[in-house]
Amino acid sequence: MGNIIYILIYQPLFNLLIFLYNVIPFYDLGVAVVLLTLIIKGVLYPLGMKAARSQKEMETIQPEVKKIQEKLKDDKEKQARKIMELYKERGVNPFSGILPLFIQLPILISLFQIFRRGIESEEMKHLYGFVSTPETVNYTFLGLVDLSSPNVILAILAAAGQYLQMKMVTSKKKDADKGDMAKAMQSHMIYFLPGFTFIILLNLPSVIGLYWTITVAFSVFQQYIVKKEDERKKNG
């Protein structure tokens, strides 16, 4: 399994990163990481949009789901069947939001390994024959950020972006729902996950923080598009 991930994911990503670094006129590793991240998100864009739309639809039908749960609270089997029928009727796949996570997980692990090991001479053995080995690697982003060390600004940006993303995908709570345990947990996660992200990134090379910042910014962009689509449907 490790060899499959190496051949299909790790090595292509490493080579693409070095290729981008080589073609950038001013040899900026940070810009190469930004371009690599945008390419990855661009390839996964259709899948991400499908998941975002499904998640939005799931949010829309929650009142109907809650009615079914209350009406059939004493018959769990029938309750589950009715909810699945509702999902099918509305064209919603409750697992569609999980699929992109499974696909991105090996990519995230591979990128983490690349960034953790660093772009050192001994790592150049992973390059394909047609990708040139850079003489030196400039570990800066726009000449301002040392990507080999933690950076508090990138950690803050990544955490803030994640907070905004979670706020966009979380439905507004009504007073009647405030006692609901699931809603309360969801509310806490909005603050916990960005805080956890901030603490983690403070202890990792800021190249990972840069990657995560661009990733969440792209996700916020996708959520914004889905939100606008939903508004057009309601107004149209």
Buried (B, 14 or more C-beta within 10 A) or exposed (E): EEEEBBEEBBBBBBBBBBBBBEEBEEBBBBBBBBBBBBBBBEEBEEBBBBBBBBBBBBBEBEEBBEEBBEEBEEEEEEBEEBBEEBBEEEEBBEEBBEBBEEEBEBBBEBBEBBBEEBBEEEBBEBBEEEBEEBEEBBBBBEEEBBBBEBBEEBBBBBBBBBBBBBEBBBBEEEEEBEEBEEBEEBBEEBEEBBEEBBEBBBEBBBBBBBBBBBBBBBBBBBBEEBBEBBEEEEEE
